[in-house]
């Protein structure tokens, strides 16, 4: 690895025409914690975009791209903030893919990104609170807000003829925001929420929480939690006691590890996860399969798009300074211009260098709205024969 540039040279690089250098991008996601089963594919996807750009030889006069990983833990804001601080101050990254979970992401945004003028593009932080967070134009999301997911879940509940739900959520910013969105949208459609109760992650026994949910009743139990933590525990305890037999599964509960852990008892449960049935999604899945990863794994397409947008914005700004290239992200994501899909990043770099406009579609048909978050589309999931099967799109 090349030695870091002296400060004066770094200023020159960021200020104008870039010479070939090593550009570091942080990947700040929960390699440990309540969604750790999802993060190998997320990291692989973001690093696949970095390699594609680096191998092209067309990025900022032949500059190369290096990934630097940081563990957000997903659940510990202090640990995630410390990891982000190391990425920025010690590793000298020039952009961050992440964070992943909403509470950690919000803490990193306020305590690290804003004070240091660092761009963050999150592939999976979905709390509605992040929509209105002060961000100095530095924060973007390739995953849609949970405000949209609440509407999607309420629509599906209504279509399935469900009149009442019990609702439990992980006791953090993500869970609270998602549960509120689901409850409000379902009530607006005439449904009844019998109980809306928090649960904590990391407990060995969820029998008391499940007893309260069972006492309230409902046609189905909606679990707005994490598939590798409390959400899994709630479902297992519900099945063990016969409290509920069918579960609604929002995004944080979608992943191969959950049906594997729960077994046949999860069959017939259903939910949704951010995703796209676009041509770009199909191409992304092929590329991931060639690399030995599952391209349908939750938030992996969004991770590819997050990394790609950072690097293409640098190319468009002719600068690796986040305070400069941040202004190019929305422009590239929303066109107009030639559409760019996974595998097209070399072409995109050429077009940008030639002054030609592009419309980055990526793996998720990216369109950024409002303060820089995805407009959003969802893959509908049903657990069939112990596996998550795609049964539709919204």
N, C-alpha and C positions, 0 to 999 in steps of 0.2 A: 504494500500500500504506500502511495506517495506521501511524503511529509506534508503537513498542512502548510498552506501558503502563509507567508508573512503578512501582517495586517495590511500593509500598504498595497501589496499585490492583490489581496482579496478585495479591497475596495475598488481597485481598477477593474477586476473581473466583473464585479457586480454592477459597476457604473455604466459600462458601455460594451463594446464589442468583446465577446468572450474568446479566449484562447483555449486550446484543448486542456481540460483539467479533469479531475475526479470529483464528481458531484454526488454528495451523500444525501440519501433520502431515508428518513426514519419510518419504521413500521411499528407503530405503537398500538398493540392489541393484547388481549388477555391470553398469553401463552399458558398461564395458570389461571384457575378460577372457574366461574360458573358457566362459561361457554368455551372452555379450552378444547373441546372436541371439534369446534368449528375453525379454530385459528390456523391449523396447518394449511388448509386449503386457502384461507384468506391471505396468509403471508405468501404462499406460492403464487397466487394470482397476481398480487401486486408486484412481486419480484419478476414474474414473467413479463410484465409490461416494461419494467426497468431493463431487463436483458434485451428485449426486443429493440428498445431505443438505443441502448449501448452498442449492440451488435451492428446496428445500421451504419455506424460511422458518420451519420449525418446530423448528430446532435451537437449544437454549439461548437462548430469547428472541430469535430472529432472528439469531444469530451465523452468520458465514460461515466456510467452511473453505478453507484454502490449502495446496497441496502444495509441499513444498520437497524437491528431489531431492539425494541424495548418492550418490556412486559408491563402492560397497564394493570394487570391482575383483574380487570373488569370491575371488581367490587370495592377496591381499596383506593379511595381518592388520593390519599397521601402518598401511597406507593406509586400510583400512576403519575402523579405530579413529579415525584422524584425521578422517575424513569424518563419523563419528558425533559426535565431540566438537564439530565445527563446527555440526552440526545442533542440538545441545543448548545449547551455550554462546553461539554467535553468532546463530543463527537462532531460538532459543527455541521449538523445536517442543515439542508437548505429548503426543506419541506417535510411535512409529516403526513403519512397515510395513517389516519386515526384521529382520536381514539375510537374505541369500539363501543363500550357501554356508556350510556348517556351521562350518568353522574360523574364518572371519571373524566369523560370528554369535556363536560362543562368546567370542571376544576382546572384541567390543563389549559383550556382556552383562556380562562381569566388569570391564572397564576403563572403561566409560562408563555403561551402564544402571544397574547396581547402585549405583555411587557417587553418581549423580545422581537416583536414584529414578525412572527412566524406563521406561515400558511399551514392550515390543517384542512385536509379533506377526509371526512369520516365516511367509511363504507357502511356503518351499522348503528350509529348513535341516532335514535329515532324519537327522543322525547320532544313533545311539542314545545317545551320551555326553551329549547335551543333555537327555535324560530325567531324569538324576540330577544335573544341574548345579545348584549353588546359585544361586537366582534371586530370592529375597525376594518371590516371588509376582508378579514383573514380566514374566515371559517366557511366551509362548504360541506354539503352532504350529497353523496350519490345514492343514499337510501332515503325513501320518503318518510315524512313525519308520521308519528303514530296517530295524529289527528285523522289522517287518511285511512290508516289501518282500522281504526275504530269503526269508520263508516263501512268498510268492506266486510268486516266481521258481522256487523249488525245486518247488513243486506243478506248475507248467507244464512244467519240464524233465522231471519224472517222467511227466506225462501224454503228452508227446511221445516217450517211450521212450528218452530220452537217459540213457546209463549213466555217462558220464564227461565232465568239462569241464576245460578250461584256463581259468584265471581271472587277469585282470590288473586292477589298480586304480590310480587316481590317488593319488599319494603324499601324502595329507593326511587330516585327520580324517574327512571324508566318505567317501573311497575306502576307507580302512582299515575303518571301521565297517560299510559296506555289504558289502565283500568277506567279512568275517568272518560276517556274517549269512547271506549266500548260501551260503558254504561249509558252515557248521554245519547249516543247514536241509537242504541237499542230501545231506550225509553221513548225516544222521538218517533220510533216506528211502532209504538204501542206495546212493546215488551215490558216485562217486569224483571227487575233485579232484586232477588230476595235477600241478598247479602253481598257486601263489597268489602272484603276483609284482607288485611295485609298478612303476609307470612315472612319470616326471616330465613335467609339462606344458612346452610351449614349446620342445621339441627339433625340429630339422630332420630328424633321421634316427632311426627306431625299428627299424632292421634287427637290432640286437643283441638287443633285447627280444623281437622276434618270433621270432628264431632259438631263444631259450631256450623260448619257449612252444611252438613247433613240435616241438622235441626231446622235450618232455614229452608232447605229443599230447593227444588228447581228441576227443570227438564234435563238440564245438562250442567256440568261444572266447567266454567271457563277459567283456565289457569294462565295468567299473565306473569309467568315466571321464567326461570332458566332451566334448560333441559339437563344440565349436569349438576344441578343443585336443588334448591327447595321445590321447584316445580315438579321435578321427578319424584321427590319425597311425598308431596301432596297426592300425586296420582297413585303411587304405590299404596299409601295408607288408605286411600279411598277404595281401591280395589280389594285390599285385604279385609276391610270392614264391610264391604258391600254398600258403602255410602253412595257412590256413583259408579256407573259403568261406561259412560261416554263422556269425552272431554273435548272442549274447544281449545285449540292450540294456536295462540298468536306466535309471531315471529321468533321470539326467544326460546320457544319450545320446539322448533322445527330443526331436526338434525337426525342423522342415522343412529346416533348413540341412544336416543330415547326409546324407540321401538325395540332396539336390541336389549336394553336394560329391563324394560317392562315386560316384554314378551307378548303372548297372544291377547292379554287383557286390554291392550291398547287398540286392537283391531276395531275399525269402525269410527274411531275418533278422527277429528279433522281440524284443519286450520288453514293458515295462509302465511306466506313469506314473500317479501319483496322479490320480484323477479320479472323476467321478460321472455316472451315467445318470439322475439325478433330474429332477423337473420344474423345479427351480431351475436346473440345469445348462442345460437347453434354453432357458430364458428368458434366462439370462446370455449364451448364444451369440448369440441374436437381438439383444440390446442391444449387444454388442460389434461385430457385423456392421454395425449401423446407424452405429456410430462409425468404421468402416473398419478394424477389427481382427479377428483370428481368435480366437474365444472358446474354441477347443479347444487353443490354444497352451499348452504346459506351464506350469503354476503360475499362469496368469492367473486362473482361477476362485478359487484360494486367495488371490490378491492382493486381489481384490474383497472377499472375506470378511474378510480381515485388517483392511482399512480400515474396513469397516462395523462390525465388532465394537468397534473403538476408539471410534468416534463414538457408537454406541448405548450403550456403557458410560458415556461422559461424560454422555449424556442421563439415564441411569438414576441416576447418582450426583449429578446436578445440579452437576457440577464438572469442570473440565478438568485438575485435579491428578492426575497418574498414581498417586500414592500413595493416592488416594481411589477413583478409578474402576476400578483394577485388580481390586477385589473384586467387580465386577459382571460381568466377562467370562464366567466359567463359568456364572453364573446365566442370562445371556441366551442363551448357546449351547446350553444343555441343557434349557431350558424348566422346567416345563410352561408352556403359554400358546399364544397364537395363532401359527401358523407364518408366518414371514417369509421371502420369497424376493427375488431381485434385482428391483428396481423397486418394492418395497414399503417402502422405507426411510422415506418420509414417513408412511405408516400406522404403522410401528413407532414413530417419534418421537411421534406422537399418542397411541398406546396407552401408551407409557412415561410420558408427561407426565400421563396420566389415572390412573396407578397400576395399569394393567392389565399382566399378565404376558405375555411373548412367548417364543417358541421360535425362535431364529434358525436357519433351515435354510440360507439363502444359496444360493450356487452349487454347494456341495459336500456338501450334506446334513450340515452341521456337527454333530458331537458331539465334545466334548472330554473326554478321559479322563485319569486319573492327574494329573500335574502340569500339565495344560493343553495336551495335544497331541491331534491328530485321531485318532479311532479308525481311519479310513482305509478307502478303497475304491480299486481300481485299474482303469484302462482298459488292456486288452490290445491291443498294437500288432503289426502285421506290415507289413513294407515290401513294397508291391505296386506294380509299374510306376512305381518311383521316388518313391512317396509313402507316408507313414505312414497305414495304414488301421486303423480300430478293428475288432477281430474278436471282442471279448467283454469281460467284466467279472469282477472277483473282489473 
